[in-house]
Amino acid sequence: MAKKKYDPATAIQKLEQFGEFGDVNPSITDSATYTFLHENVMIDAFQGGAEGCFLYSRHWNPSNKYLSDALAAMEGTESAWVTASGMAAITTAILQICNAGDHIITSVTTYGGTFAFLHNYVKKFNIDVTFVNISDIESIKNAIQPNTKVIYTESMTNPMLQISDIPTIAKIAHENDIKLLVDNTFTPMIISPFKLGADIVVYSMTKFINGKNDCVAGAICASHQFINDISNVNNGTAMLLGPVLDPLRSSSILKNLATLHIRMVKHGENAMYLAQKFKEIGLKFNYPGMSDHPHHDLMNSIMNEGFGYSGIIAIDLETAERAAPFMELMQKKGVGYHAVSLGYFKTLFSNSGRSTSSEVPIEIQQEMGLSPGLIRFSVGLDHDIERTFELISSCLEELAYI
Ligand SMILES: *Cc1c(COP(=O)(O)O)cnc(C)c1O
């Protein structure tokens, strides 16, 4: 397959975004509402016109626009809209596309909140959902119905770390007039889903994009048409459900976005180092950067060059009873924090089946091969990763796991 030449980091760097006084960081617009000199311009704005005018901050805010423009540049989409959480981005995008009686096909392995939304919540709208193994292309084709509106997946699935074959799934979706919605939270910069054929890309910016664990936030990257539709004053899901991001937060996330490419490289280098060491000591683990990972070649064929394989490793200690003391000991010895979430400068670890995927019923966890002893590591930006490995292996030794 041809090498992908897209460079999301340079796409962001090329933007010139500055404030009204030449301030190198765009001015923060700390306002809920905006004045109009002419009544007819206000009337226009309510009808979706008045280009460049701001109306009310639930609809659009200049600070959110700067961050949205940078995210659109990163993804190569025409537009973007920033939300108060990743779940807000996911639910807004899905509810915009689907009407009562529609059908969704989703990867069975997704973030636990997404699974719960699709498994438990959309029922109230009589929306039907088929859960598939996203690596089984035939099962996707077989699940398509006349009322299927969305195929949903994650570029790198949580917590199984499967890689979605976005170009192939996009082709199937478009042949059937279905939208492909991809959550790219685990692989910003590394994978560019829109460039590979996805229609809409969603993010939890809480994770790698912001990288500081000081807020929750999300984003929807899509066409002008879709972003205009979600923010339409009469029937837009974002405008009417109101999940907008606070502009003070947008401005701080925008500054963190500027270092995302460097952080992704470092997270990836550290994770690769640990994966190689885990292999040497014979630990059972899963990391798509390793050449023996079942989706390593697929990932190579779709990824952008130079950003690594991301910072998430899943190790399998078989049982929750073996995982628990190991995580407690790692925290005690200073490996990182026993906490959910990911993409932070400190290493974070948790037992997926008991935490971020606990919304997935046990039978389904078993079906997808989610081990009760699976510990998801989000590898941090540790300067001395050799020391980190020594700490991890000393915990394994102390518990006589190796
Ligand atoms: C955390 C996460 C979400 C949800 O995002 P919030 O910001 O917590 O609402 C969605 N998808 C993935 C892959 C995540 O890791």
The ligand as a MOL file (V3000), in Angstrom:
LIG
                    3D

  0  0  0     0  0            999 V3000
M  V30 BEGIN CTAB
M  V30 COUNTS 15 15 0 0 0
M  V30 BEGIN ATOM
M  V30 1 C -12.2980 8.4510 27.5550 0
M  V30 2 C -12.8140 8.0020 26.2530 0
M  V30 3 C -14.0600 8.4430 25.7930 0
M  V30 4 C -14.9710 9.3340 26.6260 0
M  V30 5 O -14.4360 10.5990 26.7760 0
M  V30 6 P -14.7660 11.5760 28.0200 0
M  V30 7 O -13.9350 12.7660 27.7170 0
M  V30 8 O -14.3880 10.8560 29.2620 0
M  V30 9 O -16.2250 11.8540 27.9530 0
M  V30 10 C -14.4730 8.0300 24.5410 0
M  V30 11 N -13.7180 7.2190 23.7780 0
M  V30 12 C -12.5280 6.7630 24.1990 0
M  V30 13 C -11.7370 5.8650 23.3100 0
M  V30 14 C -12.0330 7.1420 25.4470 0
M  V30 15 O -10.8440 6.6700 25.8580 0
M  V30 END ATOM
M  V30 BEGIN BOND
M  V30 1 1 1 2
M  V30 2 1 2 3
M  V30 3 2 2 14
M  V30 4 1 3 4
M  V30 5 2 3 10
M  V30 6 1 4 5
M  V30 7 1 5 6
M  V30 8 2 6 7
M  V30 9 1 6 8
M  V30 10 1 6 9
M  V30 11 1 10 11
M  V30 12 2 11 12
M  V30 13 1 12 13
M  V30 14 1 12 14
M  V30 15 1 14 15
M  V30 END BOND
M  V30 END CTAB
M  END
